[in-house]
Amino acid sequence: MEGRSALKPKLHIIRGLAALLLVLAWCGMAEAREAWLIDGPKFHASVHGRTACTDCHEDAASDTGHPNPARPGAGPFKPERCEACHDKVSADLAQGVHAGARTQAGANYTDCLSCHEPHYQQVPRQPARTRCDACHEMRTALPPSGKSDRDCVNCHLAGVAPFPARSGGLIPRPLDRAAFEPGRVHYLDPEPDPSFCRLCHRQGNRIGAATRVLPEKGLLCLPCHVASFSVNDTVSIVALILFFAGLVGLASVWLSGRLEGGPSGAPGKLATLAMRVAGVVFSARLLLVFQALVLDVLLQRRLWRQSRGRWIIHGLIFFPLVVRCLWGLGAMIMSAWWPESPSTWTLLDPDAPLTSVLFDLTGLMILLGAFLALARRLAGGPSVPGLPPPDWPGLALLAGMVLSGFLVEGWRMAMTGAVDGRGFAFIGRLIGQALSGHQGLADAYGWLWYAHAILVAAFAAYLPFSRLVHMFLAPLVMIVNRVLQQGGE
């Protein structure tokens, strides 16, 4: 008891220090931050409220294209932008003076944005009413934007429509980079108003967006990409109908056999199988299922014992698909439960270093596996008893999916300007650099995207009718055999 009593004051001290550190950290972050969306009333009442957007953002008015929407403020700060109007500031700094006071040692006077918010900077020590009454009486609405600013405020002015939050509420504007990261307008669920998408996805846009509104990534994309369980486009619907029709055909073949000690009808067989599965799940044999799943399915132990070369080729295709599928599922779950977490957006952002290098590396592994399978077959490699021969149409579709995926990635990077070396998508960046500067990228991107989607749909529709159906059958058979062998049945 005495030890606990002596510990209480120390706990209070620790909690107090922790609270102080949090306050200091919050104060340290209280600086100007970049955002794409501007609060109209606050900007209008600021010292720059009557300054045209292009007076400071002259590069946005040029024909060289728009900065990458996913990275506001990604480039280095340029003091000459401020000095174009505030030339006296640099002269005062040379004399050791700033804002009428002596400069302080250690302060950062080379980056104006570390202290000044350019869109909301107010005149110090001047009441808001005094600032507004100097030009007009108090009003309830803002004046219309000037002709030079009209194209800017169509996208950048806060208040167009709040973003829907995953909790069902609305995320307040403006979106700040410190709070929610930039450019997060693409949730995994569809935007209810298509006109909202056309603010960017329209003919002649200068932000590198595809000119047509493409479907969100759905169920067919999930094995390789971050996607949702939605099916909203005709290509996916047709492919899934054929896929499930093939599975139904396979199931009818399986159920046509005789189940020892069980009924002969299909409904009775299904009921018996369901009862036996439940008996395994709620018994010690569940550990055998887990063991077979890890050793025989994930690690491919049976294939390793039969042929090391086939194991390597199969692993180059199988393991990348598993990693990408787990990555996509994890990102989807995190986006549902922790949408504001920076880790979530690291998983979702295709230009994030870890995401980009992982997806390019896994895609390259799949291509290498398909190439080695072809080379092994052409070289007359020995066939292994008990293993199916290669499925050439399936491998061709798989290689086409990956190659078109790399082309879509590089095309997107060239279209949006994300080829400046920040990401580690080494293949996509090479393709993007080769395509950069070409006209019509945004118009052609939609057709290329659909070509990739059609290859994916064709692969999914072909799968149940191909030799590659062992991707589903082999794990199931291995698990069942493992349970039956160890269970004495």
VENRANOR-V544947 format. One record per backbone hydrogen bond with DSSP energy under -1.0 kcal/mol. CO is the residue of the C=O (numbers start at 1). NH is the residue of the N-H. E is the energy in kcal/mol with one decimal. If there is no record, write none. Layout:
CO;NH;E
CO;NH;E
This chain:
1;5;-2.3
2;6;-2.3
3;7;-1.1
4;8;-1.2
7;11;-2.0
8;12;-2.0
9;13;-2.1
10;14;-2.4
11;15;-2.6
12;16;-2.3
13;17;-2.5
14;18;-2.4
15;19;-2.4
16;20;-2.2
17;21;-2.4
18;22;-2.0
19;23;-2.2
20;24;-2.6
21;25;-2.5
22;26;-2.4
23;27;-2.5
24;28;-2.3
25;29;-1.2
27;30;-1.0
29;31;-2.3
34;177;-1.1
38;158;-4.0
39;43;-2.5
40;44;-2.6
41;45;-1.8
43;46;-1.2
46;49;-1.6
48;51;-2.1
52;55;-1.4
53;56;-1.1
53;57;-2.7
68;71;-1.9
71;74;-1.4
78;81;-1.7
79;83;-2.4
80;84;-1.2
82;85;-1.4
82;86;-3.1
87;91;-1.2
88;92;-2.5
89;93;-2.5
90;94;-1.6
92;97;-2.6
93;96;-1.5
96;103;-2.1
98;101;-1.5
101;98;-3.2
104;107;-1.5
107;109;-1.0
111;114;-1.6
112;115;-1.6
112;116;-2.7
117;121;-1.2
121;47;-2.7
123;126;-1.0
127;131;-1.8
128;132;-2.2
129;133;-2.9
132;135;-1.7
132;136;-2.2
149;153;-2.4
150;154;-1.2
152;155;-1.3
152;156;-2.6
153;157;-1.2
156;38;-3.6
163;171;-2.5
165;168;-1.7
169;165;-2.6
176;180;-2.5
177;181;-1.2
183;185;-1.5
193;196;-1.4
194;198;-1.4
196;199;-1.0
197;200;-1.5
197;201;-2.7
200;202;-1.8
202;205;-1.6
206;66;-1.4
217;228;-1.8
221;224;-1.8
221;225;-2.7
230;219;-2.4
233;237;-2.1
234;238;-2.5
235;239;-2.1
236;240;-2.6
237;241;-2.1
238;242;-2.1
239;243;-2.4
240;244;-2.8
241;245;-2.0
242;246;-2.2
243;247;-1.9
244;248;-2.4
245;249;-2.2
246;250;-2.3
247;251;-2.7
248;252;-2.3
249;253;-1.6
250;254;-2.4
251;255;-2.7
254;257;-1.2
259;262;-2.2
265;269;-2.3
266;270;-2.5
267;271;-2.4
268;272;-2.5
269;273;-2.8
270;274;-2.4
271;275;-2.1
272;276;-2.2
273;277;-2.5
274;278;-2.3
275;279;-2.0
276;280;-1.6
277;281;-2.6
278;282;-2.3
280;283;-1.2
283;286;-1.5
284;287;-1.4
285;289;-1.6
286;290;-2.1
287;291;-2.4
288;292;-2.6
289;293;-2.3
290;294;-2.1
291;295;-2.8
292;296;-1.4
292;297;-1.5
293;298;-2.4
294;299;-2.1
295;301;-2.2
300;304;-2.0
301;305;-1.9
302;306;-1.4
303;307;-2.8
307;311;-1.9
308;312;-2.2
309;313;-2.2
310;314;-3.1
311;315;-2.8
312;316;-2.1
314;318;-3.3
315;319;-1.9
317;321;-1.1
318;322;-2.0
319;323;-2.5
320;324;-2.5
321;325;-2.3
322;326;-2.5
323;327;-2.3
324;328;-2.5
325;329;-2.5
326;330;-2.6
327;331;-2.4
328;332;-2.3
329;333;-2.4
330;334;-2.5
331;335;-2.3
332;336;-1.2
333;337;-1.8
334;338;-3.2
338;341;-1.3
341;345;-1.4
342;346;-1.4
343;347;-1.6
344;348;-1.6
345;349;-2.2
349;352;-1.4
352;356;-3.1
353;357;-2.2
354;358;-2.0
355;359;-2.4
356;360;-2.1
357;361;-2.3
358;362;-2.6
359;363;-2.0
360;364;-2.1
361;365;-2.0
362;366;-2.0
363;367;-2.0
364;368;-2.3
365;369;-2.5
366;370;-2.3
367;371;-2.4
368;372;-2.6
369;373;-2.1
370;374;-2.0
371;375;-2.8
372;376;-2.7
373;377;-1.8
374;378;-2.6
375;379;-2.0
376;381;-2.3
377;380;-1.3
384;387;-1.9
391;395;-2.6
392;396;-2.6
393;397;-2.4
394;398;-2.4
395;399;-2.7
396;400;-2.5
397;401;-2.4
398;402;-2.0
399;403;-2.7
400;404;-2.5
401;405;-1.9
402;406;-2.4
403;407;-2.0
404;408;-2.6
405;409;-2.4
406;410;-2.7
407;411;-2.5
408;412;-2.5
409;413;-2.3
410;414;-2.3
411;415;-2.4
412;416;-2.5
413;417;-1.2
413;418;-1.3
424;426;-2.0
425;429;-3.2
426;430;-1.2
427;431;-2.1
428;432;-2.8
429;433;-2.7
430;434;-1.6
431;435;-1.5
432;436;-1.6
435;438;-1.9
440;444;-2.0
441;445;-1.5
442;211;-1.5
444;448;-2.0
445;449;-2.7
446;450;-2.2
447;451;-1.9
448;452;-2.1
449;453;-2.3
450;454;-2.7
451;455;-1.8
452;456;-2.0
453;457;-2.6
454;458;-2.7
455;459;-2.1
456;460;-2.3
457;461;-2.6
458;462;-2.0
459;463;-1.5
462;465;-1.2
463;466;-1.5
466;469;-1.3
467;470;-1.6
468;471;-2.3
469;472;-2.0
469;473;-2.2
470;474;-2.0
472;476;-1.2
473;477;-3.0
474;478;-2.7
475;479;-2.2
476;480;-2.4
477;481;-2.9
478;482;-2.2
479;483;-2.2
480;484;-2.7
481;485;-2.7
482;486;-2.0
483;487;-1.9
484;489;-1.4
